[in-house]
Amino acid sequence: MNDINNAKRSLGIIAPEKIHGLEFEEWEKDDGPGKQAKLFQDIDEYKPDNRDDFDYNIKLRYTCSSCKTKQGYHNPTLLEWGAYMGMKNTSLDQLAENYRFTDDDYRHWLFVGNMNKYKNSFIVISVLWMKKDTPINSTFQQFPKVAPDFKPSDQS
């Protein structure tokens, strides 16, 4: 995440050294002025799912190869909607197992993004995983924000 921050990017893909698993925290009370208004105030049976419909905030604990955090690991919120929907349909242990974090036949990447107000605070947008025997192009590198051959059009 430091590399993403240093490059002034808001999105990136991280290959964690080790994923330790999911953690489930009860939601903090959010009764302040910044609380999101509900779209369907009076029609509860038709309202879409939102965080109030889930018992826990899901966090993902992982370590990276050059971790510089005080606690020695990262612990961002997992925003992936599939995880929250999975929490409704399965046990918490099974939800963690569905990601195959402990299966040595799989490799994992994290698609992360920072928060608009807090540029140094990242969330996991999605967990990407695939079998290790699947060939991939592993030449991840930073792409320029603007292509070197980009020429802005004249706006005369």
DSSP file (Angstrom, degrees, kcal/mol; ACC not computed):
  #  RESIDUE AA STRUCTURE BP1 BP2  ACC     N-H-->O    O-->H-N    N-H-->O    O-->H-N    TCO  KAPPA ALPHA  PHI   PSI    X-CA   Y-CA   Z-CA
    1    1 A M     >        0   0    0      0, 0.0     4,-2.7     0, 0.0     5,-0.2   0.000 360.0 360.0 360.0 -29.2    0.0    0.0    0.0
    2    2 A N  H  >  +     0   0    0      1,-0.2     4,-3.2     2,-0.2     5,-0.2   0.912 360.0  50.9 -61.7 -40.9    3.0    2.3    0.5
    3    3 A D  H  > S+     0   0    0      2,-0.2     4,-1.7     1,-0.2    -1,-0.2   0.901 110.6  48.6 -63.4 -40.3    3.9    1.9   -3.1
    4    4 A I  H  4>S+     0   0    0      2,-0.2     5,-2.5     1,-0.2    -2,-0.2   0.928 114.3  46.3 -64.6 -44.3    0.4    2.8   -4.2
    5    5 A N  H ><5S+     0   0    0     -4,-2.7     3,-1.9     1,-0.2    -2,-0.2   0.933 110.6  51.8 -61.8 -47.4    0.4    5.8   -1.9
    6    6 A N  H 3<5S+     0   0    0     -4,-3.2    -1,-0.2     1,-0.3    -2,-0.2   0.808 108.5  51.5 -62.4 -30.1    3.9    7.0   -3.0
    7    7 A A  T 3<5S-     0   0    0     -4,-1.7    -1,-0.3    -5,-0.2    -2,-0.2   0.411 113.8-120.7 -85.4   2.7    2.7    6.8   -6.7
    8    8 A K  T < 5 +     0   0    0     -3,-1.9     2,-0.3     1,-0.2    -3,-0.2   0.879  63.9 146.1  58.7  40.6   -0.3    8.9   -5.8
    9    9 A R      < -     0   0    0     -5,-2.5    -1,-0.2    -6,-0.1     3,-0.1  -0.704  44.4-158.6-102.5 157.3   -2.6    6.2   -6.9
   10   10 A S  S    S+     0   0    0     -2,-0.3   104,-2.1     1,-0.1     2,-0.3   0.565  76.9  44.9-109.3 -13.4   -6.0    5.3   -5.4
   11   11 A L  E     +A  113   0A   0    102,-0.2     2,-0.3    -7,-0.1   102,-0.2  -0.938  63.2 147.1-129.3 151.8   -6.3    1.7   -6.7
   12   12 A G  E     -A  112   0A   0    100,-2.0   100,-2.8    -2,-0.3     2,-0.5  -0.986  39.8-114.7-169.9 169.0   -3.9   -1.1   -6.9
   13   13 A I  E     -A  111   0A   0     -2,-0.3     2,-0.4    98,-0.2    98,-0.2  -0.972  28.5-163.9-117.1 130.7   -3.4   -4.9   -6.7
   14   14 A I  E     -A  110   0A   0     96,-2.7    96,-2.9    -2,-0.5    -2,-0.0  -0.927  14.6-153.4-116.2 135.9   -1.4   -6.4   -3.8
   15   15 A A        -     0   0    0     -2,-0.4    94,-0.2    94,-0.2    -2,-0.0  -0.874  27.1-148.7-103.4  96.8    0.1   -9.9   -3.7
   16   16 A P        -     0   0    0      0, 0.0    48,-0.2     0, 0.0    92,-0.2  -0.302  13.2-136.6 -67.7 149.2    0.2  -10.5    0.1
   17   17 A E  S    S-     0   0    0     46,-1.7     2,-0.3     1,-0.3    47,-0.2   0.924  88.6  -2.1 -67.6 -44.4    2.9  -12.7    1.5
   18   18 A K  E     -D   63   0B   0     45,-1.7    45,-2.7    -3,-0.0     2,-0.6  -0.979  60.5-147.8-150.3 135.6    0.4  -14.5    3.7
   19   19 A I  E     -D   62   0B   0     -2,-0.3    43,-0.3    82,-0.3     3,-0.1  -0.923   9.7-170.4-101.9 121.7   -3.3  -14.1    4.3
   20   20 A H  E     -     0   0B   0     41,-2.4     2,-0.2    -2,-0.6    42,-0.2   0.637  46.5-103.7 -88.4 -16.0   -4.2  -15.0    7.9
   21   21 A G  E     -D   61   0B   0     40,-1.1    40,-2.7     2,-0.0    -1,-0.3  -0.753  43.9 -43.5 128.9-172.8   -7.9  -15.0    7.4
   22   22 A L  E     -D   60   0B   0     -2,-0.2     2,-0.4    38,-0.2    38,-0.2  -0.683  39.7-159.2 -96.8 148.4  -11.1  -13.0    8.0
   23   23 A E  E     -D   59   0B   0     36,-2.9    36,-3.0    -2,-0.3     2,-0.5  -0.966   7.6-148.2-124.6 145.9  -12.0  -11.2   11.2
   24   24 A F  E     -D   58   0B   0     -2,-0.4     2,-0.4    34,-0.2    34,-0.2  -0.959  17.3-179.3-120.5 118.4  -15.6  -10.2   12.1
   25   25 A E  E     -D   57   0B   0     32,-2.6    32,-3.7    -2,-0.5     2,-0.1  -0.902  31.6-112.4-116.2 143.4  -16.2   -7.1   14.2
   26   26 A E  E     -D   56   0B   0     -2,-0.4    30,-0.2    30,-0.2    29,-0.1  -0.467  46.2 -98.6 -67.8 146.6  -19.5   -5.7   15.3
   27   27 A W        -     0   0    0     28,-0.7     2,-0.2    27,-0.2    -1,-0.1  -0.361  34.1-119.8 -65.7 143.0  -20.4   -2.4   13.6
   28   28 A E        -     0   0    0      1,-0.1     2,-0.1    -3,-0.1    -1,-0.1  -0.559  38.6 -95.4 -77.0 149.9  -19.6    0.7   15.5
   29   29 A K        -     0   0    0     -2,-0.2     2,-0.2     1,-0.1     3,-0.1  -0.461  38.8-170.4 -65.7 137.5  -22.7    2.9   16.2
   30   30 A D        +     0   0    0     -2,-0.1    -1,-0.1     1,-0.1    -2,-0.0  -0.621  34.0 135.3-132.0  72.0  -23.0    5.6   13.6
   31   31 A D        +     0   0    0     -2,-0.2    -1,-0.1     4,-0.1    -2,-0.0   0.351  40.8 112.4-101.7   5.9  -25.7    7.9   14.8
   32   32 A G  S >  S-     0   0    0     -3,-0.1     3,-1.6     1,-0.1    -2,-0.1   0.017  88.0 -86.8 -74.0-177.0  -23.8   11.1   13.9
   33   33 A P  T 3  S+     0   0    0      0, 0.0    -1,-0.1     0, 0.0    -3,-0.0   0.673 121.4  64.4 -66.3 -17.2  -24.7   13.7   11.3
   34   34 A G  T 3  S+     0   0    0      2,-0.1     3,-0.1     3,-0.0    -2,-0.1   0.404  71.1 129.8 -88.1   4.9  -22.8   11.8    8.6
   35   35 A K    <   -     0   0    0     -3,-1.6     2,-0.2     1,-0.1    -4,-0.1  -0.332  65.9-110.2 -63.7 137.9  -25.1    8.8    8.7
   36   36 A Q        -     0   0    0      1,-0.1     2,-0.1    -2,-0.0    -1,-0.1  -0.475  30.5-121.8 -71.0 132.8  -26.3    7.7    5.3
   37   37 A A        -     0   0    0     -2,-0.2     2,-0.3     1,-0.1    -1,-0.1  -0.457  26.9-115.0 -71.9 146.4  -30.0    8.3    4.7
   38   38 A K        -     0   0    0      1,-0.1     3,-0.4    -2,-0.1    -1,-0.1  -0.648  11.7-145.9 -84.5 139.8  -32.1    5.3    3.8
   39   39 A L  S    S+     0   0    0     -2,-0.3     2,-0.6     1,-0.3    -1,-0.1   0.882  95.0  38.3 -71.0 -39.9  -33.6    5.2    0.4
   40   40 A F        +     0   0    0      1,-0.2    -1,-0.3     8,-0.1     7,-0.1  -0.773  67.7 167.7-116.0  84.7  -36.8    3.4    1.5
   41   41 A Q  S    S+     0   0    0     -2,-0.6     3,-0.2    -3,-0.4    -1,-0.2   0.893  79.3  25.7 -66.0 -43.5  -37.7    4.8    4.9
   42   42 A D  S    S+     0   0    0      1,-0.2     2,-0.6     2,-0.1    -1,-0.2   0.506 110.1  69.3-103.1  -5.6  -41.2    3.3    5.2
   43   43 A I    >>  +     0   0    0      1,-0.2     3,-1.7     2,-0.1     4,-0.8  -0.549  54.0 163.2-115.8  66.5  -41.0    0.3    2.9
   44   44 A D  G >4 S+     0   0    0     -2,-0.6     3,-0.8     1,-0.3    -1,-0.2   0.824  70.5  59.1 -57.1 -37.0  -38.7   -2.0    4.9
   45   45 A E  G 34 S+     0   0    0      1,-0.2    -1,-0.3    -3,-0.2    -2,-0.1   0.716 112.8  40.4 -69.4 -16.3  -39.6   -5.2    3.1
   46   46 A Y  G <4 S+     0   0    0     -3,-1.7    -1,-0.2    -6,-0.1    -2,-0.2   0.484  87.5 114.7-105.6  -5.3  -38.4   -3.7   -0.2
   47   47 A K    <<  -     0   0    0     -4,-0.8     3,-0.1    -3,-0.8    -9,-0.0  -0.368  69.9-112.2 -71.2 145.6  -35.3   -1.8    1.0
   48   48 A P        -     0   0    0      0, 0.0    -8,-0.1     0, 0.0    -1,-0.1  -0.327  40.7 -89.5 -70.3 157.7  -32.0   -3.0   -0.4
   49   49 A D        +     0   0    0      2,-0.1     2,-0.3     3,-0.1     0, 0.0  -0.397  53.3 169.0 -64.0 141.4  -29.5   -4.6    1.9
   50   50 A N    >   -     0   0    0     -3,-0.1     3,-2.5    -2,-0.1     4,-0.3  -0.847  53.9 -78.6-141.8-178.2  -27.1   -2.3    3.6
   51   51 A R  G >  S+     0   0    0      1,-0.3     3,-1.7    -2,-0.3   -24,-0.1   0.779 123.5  66.1 -60.1 -26.7  -24.6   -2.6    6.4
   52   52 A D  G 3  S+     0   0    0      1,-0.3    -1,-0.3     3,-0.0    -3,-0.1   0.716  94.3  61.5 -65.8 -18.0  -27.3   -2.4    9.1
   53   53 A D  G <  S+     0   0    0     -3,-2.5     2,-0.4     2,-0.0    -1,-0.3   0.494  96.8  70.1 -85.8  -3.1  -28.6   -5.8    7.7
   54   54 A F  S <  S-     0   0    0     -3,-1.7   -27,-0.2    -4,-0.3    31,-0.0  -0.907  71.8-143.6-118.2 143.6  -25.4   -7.6    8.6
   55   55 A D  S    S+     0   0    0     -2,-0.4   -28,-0.7   -29,-0.1     2,-0.3   0.782  78.4  38.1 -74.3 -27.1  -24.1   -8.4   12.1
   56   56 A Y  E     -D   26   0B   0    -30,-0.2     2,-0.5    28,-0.1   -30,-0.2  -0.897  65.7-131.3-133.1 153.7  -20.4   -7.8   11.4
   57   57 A N  E     -D   25   0B   0    -32,-3.7   -32,-2.6    -2,-0.3     2,-0.5  -0.883  38.0-134.2 -91.4 129.8  -17.9   -5.7    9.5
   58   58 A I  E     -D   24   0B   0     -2,-0.5    20,-3.2    20,-0.4     2,-0.3  -0.773  24.7-175.3 -94.6 129.2  -15.5   -8.1    7.7
   59   59 A K  E     -DE  23  77B   0    -36,-3.0   -36,-2.9    -2,-0.5     2,-0.5  -0.902  16.2-142.3-119.9 152.4  -11.8   -7.4    8.0
   60   60 A L  E     -D   22   0B   0     16,-2.6     2,-0.5    -2,-0.3   -38,-0.2  -0.963  10.5-154.7-117.4 121.6   -9.0   -9.2    6.2
   61   61 A R  E     +D   21   0B   0    -40,-2.7   -41,-2.4    -2,-0.5   -40,-1.1  -0.848  29.8 147.3 -99.2 126.2   -5.7   -9.8    8.1
   62   62 A Y  E     -DF  19  74B   0     12,-1.9    12,-3.4    -2,-0.5     2,-0.3  -0.974  35.1-137.4-149.6 163.0   -2.6  -10.2    5.9
   63   63 A T  E     -D   18   0B   0    -45,-2.7   -46,-1.7    -2,-0.3   -45,-1.7  -0.917  15.1-150.9-120.0 151.1    1.1   -9.6    5.9
   64   64 A C    >   -     0   0    0     -2,-0.3     3,-1.2   -48,-0.2   -50,-0.0  -0.754  31.2-104.9-116.2 167.5    3.2   -8.3    3.1
   65   65 A S  T 3  S+     0   0    0      1,-0.3    -1,-0.1    -2,-0.3    -2,-0.0   0.802 119.1  30.2 -65.7 -29.5    6.9   -8.9    2.3
   66   66 A S  T 3  S+     0   0    0      2,-0.0    -1,-0.3     0, 0.0     2,-0.1  -0.299  83.9 174.6-123.5  49.5    8.0   -5.5    3.5
   67   67 A C    <   +     0   0    0     -3,-1.2    -4,-0.0     1,-0.1     7,-0.0  -0.351  12.6 175.9 -64.0 127.5    5.4   -4.8    6.1
   68   68 A K        +     0   0    0     -2,-0.1    -1,-0.1     3,-0.0     2,-0.1   0.160  35.8 124.4-117.2  15.8    6.2   -1.6    8.0
   69   69 A T    >   -     0   0    0      1,-0.1     3,-0.6     2,-0.0     5,-0.1  -0.456  67.8-123.5 -77.4 152.3    3.1   -1.5   10.3
   70   70 A K  T 3  S+     0   0    0      1,-0.2    -1,-0.1    -2,-0.1    -3,-0.0   0.890 112.3  45.5 -61.0 -40.8    3.5   -1.3   14.0
   71   71 A Q  T 3  S-     0   0    0      2,-0.3    -1,-0.2     1,-0.0     3,-0.1   0.589 112.4-118.0 -83.4  -9.1    1.5   -4.4   14.6
   72   72 A G  S <  S+     0   0    0     -3,-0.6     2,-0.3     1,-0.2    -5,-0.1   0.571  83.8  60.5  87.5   9.0    3.2   -6.4   11.8
   73   73 A Y  S    S-     0   0    0    -10,-0.1     2,-0.3    -5,-0.0    -2,-0.3  -0.970  76.3-115.3-156.0 166.0    0.2   -7.0    9.7
   74   74 A H  B     -F   62   0B   0    -12,-3.4   -12,-1.9    -2,-0.3    -7,-0.0  -0.803  21.3-177.7-105.1 152.2   -2.5   -5.2    7.8
   75   75 A N        +     0   0    0     -2,-0.3   -14,-0.2   -14,-0.2     2,-0.0  -0.314  17.5 163.2-147.3  55.2   -6.2   -5.4    8.8
   76   76 A P        -     0   0    0      0, 0.0   -16,-2.6     0, 0.0     2,-0.2  -0.324  45.1 -94.1 -79.1 162.2   -8.4   -3.4    6.3
   77   77 A T  B     -E   59   0B   0     45,-0.4    47,-2.9   -18,-0.2     2,-0.7  -0.499  32.4-132.0 -69.3 139.3  -12.1   -3.8    5.8
   78   78 A L  B     -b  124   0A   0    -20,-3.2   -20,-0.4    -2,-0.2    47,-0.2  -0.875  24.1-178.4 -94.6 116.1  -13.2   -6.2    3.1
   79   79 A L        +     0   0    0     45,-3.3    46,-0.2    -2,-0.7    -1,-0.1   0.575  33.3 131.4 -91.9 -11.8  -15.8   -4.4    1.0
   80   80 A E    >>  -     0   0    0     44,-0.6     4,-1.2     1,-0.2     3,-1.1  -0.192  51.1-148.3 -53.5 119.7  -16.6   -7.2   -1.4
   81   81 A W  H 3> S+     0   0    0      1,-0.3     4,-2.5     2,-0.2     5,-0.3   0.835  94.1  64.0 -60.9 -35.2  -20.4   -7.6   -1.6
   82   82 A G  H 3> S+     0   0    0      1,-0.2     4,-2.3     2,-0.2    -1,-0.3   0.831  99.0  54.8 -59.3 -32.8  -20.1  -11.3   -2.1
   83   83 A A  H <> S+     0   0    0     -3,-1.1     4,-1.7     2,-0.2    -1,-0.2   0.917 109.6  45.8 -67.2 -42.7  -18.6  -11.7    1.3
   84   84 A Y  H  X S+     0   0    0     -4,-1.2     4,-0.9     2,-0.2    -2,-0.2   0.900 114.5  47.1 -68.4 -39.7  -21.5  -10.0    3.0
   85   85 A M  H  X S+     0   0    0     -4,-2.5     4,-1.0     1,-0.2     3,-0.5   0.881 110.7  53.4 -67.9 -36.1  -24.1  -11.9    1.0
   86   86 A G  H  X S+     0   0    0     -4,-2.3     4,-1.3    -5,-0.3     3,-0.4   0.845 101.1  60.5 -63.7 -33.5  -22.1  -15.1    1.8
   87   87 A M  H  < S+     0   0    0     -4,-1.7    -1,-0.2     1,-0.2    -2,-0.2   0.806 103.8  51.1 -64.6 -28.4  -22.4  -14.2    5.5
   88   88 A K  H  < S+     0   0    0     -4,-0.9    -1,-0.2    -3,-0.5    -2,-0.2   0.799 117.5  37.9 -75.1 -28.1  -26.1  -14.3    5.2
   89   89 A N  H  < S+     0   0    0     -4,-1.0     2,-0.3    -3,-0.4    -2,-0.2   0.472 119.8  25.2-107.0  -3.9  -26.1  -17.8    3.6
   90   90 A T  S  < S-     0   0    0     -4,-1.3     2,-0.1    -5,-0.1     0, 0.0  -0.912  86.5 -79.7-150.6 173.0  -23.3  -19.7    5.4
   91   91 A S     >  -     0   0    0     -2,-0.3     4,-2.3     1,-0.1     5,-0.1  -0.367  41.7-114.2 -74.6 160.4  -21.4  -19.9    8.6
   92   92 A L  H  > S+     0   0    0      1,-0.2     4,-1.9     2,-0.2     5,-0.2   0.883 118.0  52.3 -63.6 -38.0  -18.5  -17.4    9.3
   93   93 A D  H  > S+     0   0    0      1,-0.2     4,-2.0     2,-0.2    -1,-0.2   0.912 110.3  47.7 -63.7 -42.5  -16.0  -20.3    9.2
   94   94 A Q  H  > S+     0   0    0      2,-0.2     4,-2.1     1,-0.2    -2,-0.2   0.870 107.1  57.0 -67.4 -36.3  -17.4  -21.5    5.9
   95   95 A L  H  X S+     0   0    0     -4,-2.3     4,-0.7     1,-0.2    -1,-0.2   0.934 108.8  46.1 -59.6 -45.7  -17.2  -18.0    4.4
   96   96 A A  H ><>S+     0   0    0     -4,-1.9     3,-0.9     1,-0.2     5,-0.7   0.893 111.4  52.6 -63.0 -39.7  -13.5  -17.9    5.3
   97   97 A E  H ><5S+     0   0    0     -4,-2.0     3,-1.8     1,-0.2    -1,-0.2   0.836  96.5  67.9 -65.8 -32.5  -13.0  -21.3    3.8
   98   98 A N  H 3<5S+     0   0    0     -4,-2.1    -1,-0.2     1,-0.3    -2,-0.2   0.780  95.7  55.8 -59.4 -27.1  -14.7  -20.2    0.5
   99   99 A Y  T <<5S-     0   0    0     -3,-0.9    -1,-0.3    -4,-0.7    -2,-0.2   0.577 102.9-135.5 -81.8  -9.5  -11.7  -17.9   -0.2
  100  100 A R  T X 5 +     0   0    0     -3,-1.8     3,-0.9    -4,-0.3     6,-0.2   0.845  47.1 155.7  59.6  38.5   -9.3  -20.9    0.1
  101  101 A F  T 3 <S+     0   0    0     -5,-0.7   -82,-0.3     1,-0.2    -4,-0.1   0.819  74.0  43.2 -63.7 -31.1   -6.8  -18.9    2.2
  102  102 A T  T 3  S+     0   0    0     -5,-0.1     2,-0.7     3,-0.0    -1,-0.2   0.403  89.1 102.7 -96.9   2.6   -5.4  -22.1    3.8
  103  103 A D    X   -     0   0    0     -3,-0.9     3,-1.7     1,-0.1     0, 0.0  -0.781  58.3-157.9 -90.8 113.8   -5.3  -24.0    0.5
  104  104 A D  T 3  S+     0   0    0     -2,-0.7    -1,-0.1     1,-0.3    -3,-0.0   0.574  86.4  72.3 -69.0  -8.2   -1.7  -24.1   -0.8
  105  105 A D  T 3  S+     0   0    0     26,-0.1    27,-3.3    27,-0.1    28,-0.4   0.488  92.7  69.1 -82.8  -2.5   -2.9  -24.9   -4.3
  106  106 A Y  E <   - C   0 131A   0     -3,-1.7     2,-0.3    25,-0.3    25,-0.2  -0.886  63.5-154.8-120.5 148.1   -4.2  -21.3   -4.6
  107  107 A R  E     - C   0 130A   0     23,-2.5    23,-1.7    -2,-0.3     2,-0.3  -0.886  18.1-151.8-113.6 152.2   -2.6  -17.9   -4.9
  108  108 A H  E     - C   0 129A   0     -2,-0.3     2,-0.3   -92,-0.2    21,-0.2  -0.929  14.4-175.7-129.0 147.7   -4.3  -14.7   -3.9
  109  109 A W  E     - C   0 128A   0     19,-2.7    19,-2.8    -2,-0.3     2,-0.5  -0.951  18.3-138.8-132.7 155.7   -4.3  -11.0   -4.8
  110  110 A L  E     -AC  14 127A   0    -96,-2.9   -96,-2.7    -2,-0.3     2,-0.7  -0.974   3.5-150.0-119.5 125.2   -6.1   -8.1   -3.2
  111  111 A F  E     -AC  13 126A   0     15,-2.7    14,-2.6    -2,-0.5    15,-1.6  -0.854  32.9-177.7 -90.1 114.6   -7.7   -5.3   -5.3
  112  112 A V  E     -AC  12 124A   0   -100,-2.8  -100,-2.0    -2,-0.7     2,-0.3  -0.777  17.8-175.6-119.3 157.4   -7.5   -2.3   -3.0
  113  113 A G  E     -AC  11 123A   0     10,-2.0    10,-2.7    -2,-0.3  -102,-0.2  -0.988  21.8-122.6-147.1 153.1   -8.6    1.3   -3.0
  114  114 A N  E     - C   0 122A   0   -104,-2.1     2,-0.3    -2,-0.3     8,-0.2  -0.500  31.1-103.1 -94.3 168.5   -8.1    4.2   -0.8
  115  115 A M        -     0   0    0      6,-1.9     6,-0.3     3,-1.1    -1,-0.1  -0.706  23.6-130.1 -90.1 139.0  -10.8    6.4    0.8
  116  116 A N  S    S+     0   0    0     -2,-0.3     3,-0.3     1,-0.2    -1,-0.1   0.902 108.6  38.0 -56.6 -45.5  -11.4    9.8   -0.8
  117  117 A K  S    S+     0   0    0      1,-0.2     2,-0.5     2,-0.1    -1,-0.2   0.780 123.6  42.7 -77.3 -26.2  -11.2   11.7    2.6
  118  118 A Y    >   -     0   0    0      3,-0.2     3,-2.1     1,-0.1    -3,-1.1  -0.791  66.1-177.5-125.5  86.6   -8.4    9.5    3.9
  119  119 A K  T 3  S+     0   0    0     -2,-0.5    -1,-0.1     1,-0.3    -3,-0.1   0.706  83.5  50.6 -61.8 -22.6   -5.8    8.9    1.2
  120  120 A N  T 3  S+     0   0    0     -6,-0.1     2,-0.6     2,-0.0    -1,-0.3   0.419  92.6  87.9 -95.3   1.3   -3.7    6.7    3.4
  121  121 A S    <   -     0   0    0     -3,-2.1    -6,-1.9    -6,-0.3     2,-0.3  -0.896  61.7-169.9-105.8 119.4   -6.6    4.4    4.5
  122  122 A F  E     - C   0 114A   0     -2,-0.6   -45,-0.4    -8,-0.2     2,-0.3  -0.762  10.8-161.8-111.1 153.6   -7.2    1.5    2.2
  123  123 A I  E     - C   0 113A   0    -10,-2.7   -10,-2.0    -2,-0.3     2,-0.7  -0.904  28.6-113.5-123.4 156.4  -10.0   -1.0    1.9
  124  124 A V  E     -bC  78 112A   0    -47,-2.9   -45,-3.3    -2,-0.3   -44,-0.6  -0.837  28.7-176.6 -91.1 115.2  -10.0   -4.4    0.1
  125  125 A I  E     -     0   0A   0    -14,-2.6     2,-0.3    -2,-0.7   -44,-0.2   0.871  67.2  -5.9 -78.5 -39.5  -12.5   -4.1   -2.8
  126  126 A S  E     - C   0 111A   0    -15,-1.6   -15,-2.7   -46,-0.1     2,-0.5  -0.993  57.4-132.8-156.8 149.0  -12.1   -7.7   -3.9
  127  127 A V  E     - C   0 110A   0     -2,-0.3     2,-0.5   -17,-0.2   -17,-0.2  -0.927  25.1-162.6-102.7 126.0  -10.1  -10.8   -3.2
  128  128 A L  E     + C   0 109A   0    -19,-2.8   -19,-2.7    -2,-0.5     2,-0.3  -0.930  15.5 168.7-110.7 130.2   -8.9  -12.5   -6.4
  129  129 A W  E     + C   0 108A   0     -2,-0.5     2,-0.3   -21,-0.2   -21,-0.2  -0.995   7.5 165.8-142.8 149.5   -7.7  -16.1   -6.3
  130  130 A M  E     - C   0 107A   0    -23,-1.7   -23,-2.5    -2,-0.3    -2,-0.0  -0.984  45.3 -80.3-155.6 159.3   -6.8  -18.8   -8.7
  131  131 A K  E >   - C   0 106A   0     -2,-0.3     3,-1.6   -25,-0.2   -25,-0.3  -0.301  37.1-127.5 -62.1 143.8   -5.1  -22.2   -8.7
  132  132 A K  T 3  S+     0   0    0    -27,-3.3    -1,-0.1     1,-0.3   -26,-0.1   0.763 106.6  61.9 -66.0 -25.6   -1.3  -22.0   -8.7
  133  133 A D  T 3  S+     0   0    0    -28,-0.4    -1,-0.3     2,-0.1    -2,-0.1   0.475  80.1 101.1 -82.5   1.2   -1.0  -24.3  -11.8
  134  134 A T  S <  S-     0   0    0     -3,-1.6     2,-0.1     1,-0.0    -4,-0.0  -0.755  81.0-121.4 -82.4 122.6   -3.0  -21.7  -13.9
  135  135 A P        +     0   0    0      0, 0.0     2,-0.3     0, 0.0    -2,-0.1  -0.398  38.5 176.7 -67.2 139.2   -0.4  -19.8  -16.0
  136  136 A I        -     0   0    0     -2,-0.1     2,-1.0     0, 0.0     0, 0.0  -0.927  40.1-109.2-135.5 161.4   -0.4  -16.0  -15.5
  137  137 A N        -     0   0    0     -2,-0.3     3,-0.0     1,-0.1     0, 0.0  -0.837  36.0-177.0 -88.2 104.0    1.5  -13.1  -16.7
  138  138 A S        +     0   0    0     -2,-1.0     2,-0.6     1,-0.2    -1,-0.1   0.054  47.4 110.2 -95.9  26.7    3.4  -12.2  -13.5
  139  139 A T        +     0   0    0      2,-0.0    -1,-0.2     0, 0.0     2,-0.1  -0.300  45.5 172.2 -95.9  50.6    5.1   -9.1  -14.8
  140  140 A F        +     0   0    0     -2,-0.6     2,-0.3    -3,-0.0    -2,-0.1  -0.378   8.6 158.2 -58.4 131.9    3.1   -6.7  -12.6
  141  141 A Q        -     0   0    0     -2,-0.1     2,-0.3     0, 0.0    -2,-0.0  -0.973  46.2 -88.0-150.2 162.8    4.6   -3.3  -13.0
  142  142 A Q        -     0   0    0     -2,-0.3    -2,-0.0     1,-0.0     0, 0.0  -0.560  38.4-146.0 -75.9 133.1    3.4    0.2  -12.5
  143  143 A F        -     0   0    0     -2,-0.3     4,-0.0     1,-0.1    -1,-0.0  -0.753  24.9-104.2 -95.8 146.4    1.7    1.8  -15.5
  144  144 A P        -     0   0    0      0, 0.0     3,-0.1     0, 0.0    -1,-0.1  -0.348  19.8-129.2 -66.5 150.2    2.2    5.5  -16.1
  145  145 A K  S    S+     0   0    0      1,-0.2     2,-0.4     2,-0.0    -2,-0.0   0.847 100.5  29.9 -66.0 -33.1   -0.8    7.7  -15.3
  146  146 A V  S    S-     0   0    0      4,-0.0    -1,-0.2     2,-0.0     4,-0.0  -0.995  96.9-110.9-128.6 132.2   -0.5    9.2  -18.8
  147  147 A A    >   -     0   0    0     -2,-0.4     3,-2.0     1,-0.1    -2,-0.0  -0.304  25.9-123.4 -61.1 143.4    0.8    7.2  -21.8
  148  148 A P  T 3  S+     0   0    0      0, 0.0    -1,-0.1     0, 0.0    -2,-0.0   0.778 111.4  50.0 -61.5 -25.9    4.2    8.5  -23.0
  149  149 A D  T 3  S+     0   0    0      2,-0.0     2,-0.3     0, 0.0    -2,-0.1   0.296  81.0 127.2 -96.5  11.8    2.8    9.1  -26.5
  150  150 A F    <   -     0   0    0     -3,-2.0    -4,-0.0     1,-0.0     0, 0.0  -0.509  35.5-175.5 -71.5 130.5   -0.3   11.0  -25.3
  151  151 A K        -     0   0    0     -2,-0.3    -2,-0.0     0, 0.0    -1,-0.0  -0.969  22.9-130.6-127.6 115.2   -0.7   14.4  -27.0
  152  152 A P        -     0   0    0      0, 0.0     2,-0.1     0, 0.0     3,-0.0  -0.337  28.8-112.1 -64.1 144.3   -3.5   16.6  -25.8
  153  153 A S        -     0   0    0      1,-0.1     2,-0.3     2,-0.0     0, 0.0  -0.447  33.3-101.7 -74.9 149.9   -5.7   18.0  -28.5
  154  154 A D        -     0   0    0     -2,-0.1     2,-0.4     1,-0.1    -1,-0.1  -0.535  27.7-161.0 -69.8 132.6   -5.6   21.7  -29.2
  155  155 A Q              0   0    0     -2,-0.3    -1,-0.1     1,-0.2    -2,-0.0  -0.499 360.0 360.0-113.5  62.6   -8.6   23.4  -27.7
  156  156 A S              0   0    0     -2,-0.4    -1,-0.2     0, 0.0    -2,-0.0   0.442 360.0 360.0 -92.1 360.0   -8.6   26.6  -29.8
